[in-house]
Amino acid sequence: MSDENINTSRGGISGISFSDGRVKYAEPAPLSCSSDEKKSDKSVYLDATDDTEEEKAERAKNRKNIMSSKDKKTVAILAAADFVVFAVIGIYLILTGAGDPYAGIKSGNNFDASKDYYDVATVFDGELVPLMNDVGFPDGIQDSFKSIYSENKDTVGWIKINGTSIDFPVVQSEDNVYYERKNFYGQYDRRGSIWLDVRCKLGRGRNSLSKNTILYGHNLSQDECIFRDVTKYTDLDYYKSHPLVEFDTIYNNFKWKVFACFKTTVSAEYDGGNVFYYIDPSFPDSMTDAFASECLTRSYFVNPAVDIQATDKLLCLSTCVYDYNTASTYIETRCVLMARLVRNGESEDVDVSGAYANENRRMPQIYYDRNGLQNPYAGMPVFSR
């Protein structure tokens, strides 16, 4: 239709009818018209003046033929099914904490100190306010940690083992319980976080580290997440492929050479009255050799190339395993990975050519009982101070 046929006395366009794509006018407001015109002009299509009765009937018929009643019923059923599926998935994600809550900070934890980070809300106010001005960073914090520290002040470091799923921030709270079922953002997550033992100290230098820095993380059999890969170190070849741990604190970057992996029960009841207290954060240097010997006696592998000296700082990764559980009994058991700090001036390369499987390793008493074996270590002392 031509422009001359447009009735400019009608109101502005209010939208488009999605039934047939026609432009629809708003309530008309003519300068002068009869009352009958006002009544008939309230919902008018742009080309309504060109419609014949036959055209109107044909359009109505076409609209009915767009989708049959059977098709409509099918669509309704599919829509209902989709709703149920997405609802179930949503509930599952909420209850299980599924998904990777760390994806954002894994991709954005490289804070560039040379760039200005501004609060978007202030960009057009004439005053550019740095986003993290009021965070209150601790003295000596590395620039690379400022971004994630601004999101959670419990941040104390980041742990990563190349070639494994272990690549997470490390937090520390006022107890060893808070992050057991919470992620980095403090949200409920059955997988929890990796957290530093509340008794451990980091400080601003290697000499400020605790003697034994202890990190806890869950191991869920159905989830390749948090500390599950710690349990894979019971395999010699796996150790040889991943002999170095990177645990950087907010103050310094550190590398650690793995020297042992073992399993132990938490209760003396299942280990002949013994408990190896491997989560001692502060034993004296004079006891380093005895502690390391206990770890090596129990370890699934031994690597003579990684020696332990009295003044070495140690790193402990502790997670749950379920080797001895039954349908009626839950036996708390831990898989522990031990590493020692790369010394000043020492190469971070780890020679694994001489590493071997420790076939005569010390196991918890319940292991021997379950397998009908004699415990060769029965009655032998366990490290303590």
N, C-alpha and C positions, 0 to 999 in steps of 0.2 A: 504494500500500500504506500501511497505517496505521503510526503510530509504535510501536504495541505489537509489531509484527512485527520490529522492529530488534533484532538480536542484539548487545547492548551488551558482550558478552564478547569480541568481536573486537578486533583492534588498531585504531589510528587510520587515517584515510584516507590512502593513499599517493599518490593521484593520480586521473586520469580516463583511461579507456581511449578513445583517439581513434578506435578502430574503430567503436564504437557509443555513445559518450558515457556509459557507465556508471561510477559511482563505484567505485573499487577500494580494498580494505582492505590495510593492511600485514600483516605476519606476525602471526597471532593469538596472544594470550597469555592464554588463559582461566585462571581460578583453579583449576578442576578439570574435567577431561574425560577421556574415554577416549583411548587411543592411536590408535584408528581416527578419532575426531573430529579429532585434531590433524593427521593425514595429509590428511584431506579438506578441511580448512579453510584451507589455506595461501594460496589465491588466490581469494577469494570476492567476487562482485558483491553489491551492496547488496540486490538483489531476487532473489538466486539461489534463495531458498526458495520463490518463487512460480512458478518455471519448470516447465513441463511438457515432456515429450519432444517434443511437436508444436511448442511454441514454440521450443525449441532448434533443431530442424530447420529451421523457417521462418527463424530468424535467420541460420543458417549459409548458407541459400540466398540470402538477401538480400545478405549480404556478398559472395558470389561474383558477384552480378549488378551490383554497384556499378560495375565497370569490366570490359569485355571484354578478353581477351588482346590483341586487335588494338589497342584503345585504349591499353592499357598499353605496347605496343610503340611506338605513335606518341608518347606522352608521353616515353618514354625517349629516342627519337631527337631530339625537340625540346629536351629537357634537355641532351643532349650537344652539340647545335648551339649552344645558348646559352652553354654553358661555353667552347666554342672561340672564339665571338665575343668574349666578355668577356676571355678570356685574351689574344687578339690585341690588343684595345684597350688592355689593361693594359700589355702589352709595348711597344706603340707609344708610350704616354704616357711610360713610363720612358725609352725610348731617345731620344725627340724632345724631351722636356721640355715636351710640349703642356699646355694648360690655362693658367690665369692664376695664377701663384704670388703675384701682388701683390694679389689681390682682398681679402685680409684687411687688409693695411695701408692699402689705399686707402680702406676703409670705416672704419678705426679710427685714422687718423693725427691726429685732432683732439683732442689731449690737453687736458683741462680742468683747469687748475691750481687751480680752486676746489673740486674734488672730491677726496675721499680714495680712493686706489686701494690696496686691501689684498690681501695674499696670502691666497687662499681657505683655505689649509691652517691659518691661524692664527686664523680667525674665531671658532672655538669653543674656543680655548685660553685665553681671557681676556686675551690680549695681541694687539691688532690691529697687525700689522706692515706698514707701507707696502710695496707690491710692489717699488718701485724705489729703496728706501733705499740699497742697496749698489751701485748701478750705477756711480757715480763720474762724474757728468755734468761736461763741461768748463764752465769759468766762462763765463757769458754765453749759454748755450744757450737758445733759445726754448722756452717751455713746449709749443708745438705739436709740437716734435720729440722730446720726452722719451720718448714711448711707443715710437716706432720706433727711437730710439737705444738704448733698453734691450734691443731685440731684436738689434741689430747695431751695434757701436761703430764700424764703418767708415762709418756714415752721415754724409754731409757736407751733404746738401741734398735738394731735391725740384724736379724740372723739370716744367712743364706748359705746353702751348700749347692754348688753348681751341679747341674744334672739331676737334681732331686726336686721334690715338691716343696722343700723347705725354703721359703723366701718370704719372711714375715716381719712386721714390727714386733718389738719386745716392749712390754709394759711392766710397771711395778706399782702395786698399791700398798695400802697400809696393812694388808694381811695376805695370806696365800690362798684366799678363797674367792675374793671378789671377781677375778677374771676367769674363774673355773668354768662359768657358763655365760660369759659375756665376751663380745668381740671388741675390737679396738675402739668402737664408738660407744661402748657401754650398753649396747643392745643385747637382748637375750639371744644366745647362740649356743646350741648344745655342744658345739666343738670348742667353745671357749677361745682363749687367746694363748700366746706364748708369754709367760710371765716370769720375771726374775724373782727369786726367793727374797722375801722381805728383809732377810738378815744380811743380804749381800750388798756390798758397796762398789761403786764404779769409780768415782773420783775423776780427776782431770789428767791422770797419767797412768801408765802401766803399773807403777808401784802403788797406786791407790786402789787397785783391784783387790777384791777379796782373794784369799788363797784358793778357794774353790768357788767359782761363779756358777750358780745352779739355775738352770732354766727348766720350767715345767711346760708340758704341752700334751694334749690328748692324742690318743690313737684310736680312731673308730674304724672298725673293720670294713665298713661299707663306704668309707670316705677317704680319698687320696688327699688328705689335708693335714695341716698342723704338723704333728711329729710322727705320723705313721711311718715315714721312711727311715726313722731311727731304727726300727725293728729289722730293716733289711741289712743292717750291718752285721748280722749274724752269719752272713754269707761272705766268704773270703774275697771272692771276685768283686762283690759290690763294694767292699771296703777299698780294694785296690783302685777302683774307678772313682771313688769319692773320699780321698784321704785328708781333705782340707776343709775346715769350717771357717766361714767369714762371720765373725760376730763383732760388728761395729757398735760402739757406744756413741752417745750424743757428743762425746768429747774427742774420741779417737777411733781410728780404724785399726782392727786387729785381725790377724790370721792365727788359726789354731790347728795343730797337727793331731789327728785322731790316733790314739794309741790303744784303746780297748773298747769292747762292747760286751756286756754281760747281762744276765737276768738274775733277779733276786726277789725273794718274797719279803713282804712288809712285816709279817708277823713271825716271831720266833717259833711259833707252834708248828710251822711247816718247814723249818730248816734246822731241826735238831736242837732247838733252844737257842739258836744263833740269829742275830740280825746284823747285817753289814750296814753300818750307818754311813752310807756314801754321801749323804746330804749334809755333811759337816762343812760349813763354809770357811772355817777359820782355824784348822789345825796348824800347829807350828811347823816351820821348815824342817825341824828335826824329825818330823814324822812323815815327811813326803815320801820317802823310800818305802816305808811300811804300807802307806795308803796305796801307792802305785802298784806294789807287789800284790796286794789283795785284789786290785782291779785286774791285773794281768793273769793271776791264777784263775780267775773266773772268766776271762775273756774268750770269745769264740775264735780269736786270731791273735797272733803275736807278730810284731814288726820290730826286729832288733835295731832298725835304722832310726827309730824314734825313741831316743833315750829320755829319761826323766832325771832332772837334777833337783837338789834340795830347794833351790830358790824359785823354781818354776811356778808360774801361775796356771791353774787348771780350769777347765770348762767342763761342766756336767750337763748333759741333756737327758732328762728323765721323762718316761712315758709309760702308760699302762700296757700290759699284755695279759692274755687270758688263757695261757697254756694249760693251767691246772684246774680250771673251773669245771664243775659238773652241773647237772640239772638242779641239784639241791644245795650245792656249796659254791660260794664265791670266794676265791682265794686271791687276795691282792698281790699282784706280781708286777714288777717293773722291769723294763728294758732300759739299760743305761748306756749312753755313749760318752766316753771320756776323751778329752783332747787337752793338749798343753799349748800354751802361748808360744808363737814363734819368737825366738830370742832376738835381741838387738844384734844386727849384723849377720843373722843367720838367713840362709836361703829359705823361701817358703815352699820350695819344691820338696816333695816327699818321695823318697826312694822306697818303692813297694816290692822291688824284685825279690827281696829275701823274706817277705811276709809269708807266714804259714798258718794253717788251721790248727787250733789247739784242741786236739782230740781228747785230752785228759783234763779239760777244764773243770773247775769246781762248780757244781750245780746245787740248787736247794735240795734239801733232804727229800722233799716230796717227789722230786724227779726220780730219784733212785727207788723210792717206794712204789711209784706207779709203774715203773719198768722192771721191777723185781731184781734190782741190782744192789750190790754192796757199795756203800759210800766209802771211797778210799780216804775221804777227808774227815770222816766221823771223829769227833773228839779234838780236832785241830782248832787252835784259836782263830778268832776273827778280829780284824782290825778294830781297835777302839782306843780311846784316849782318856 
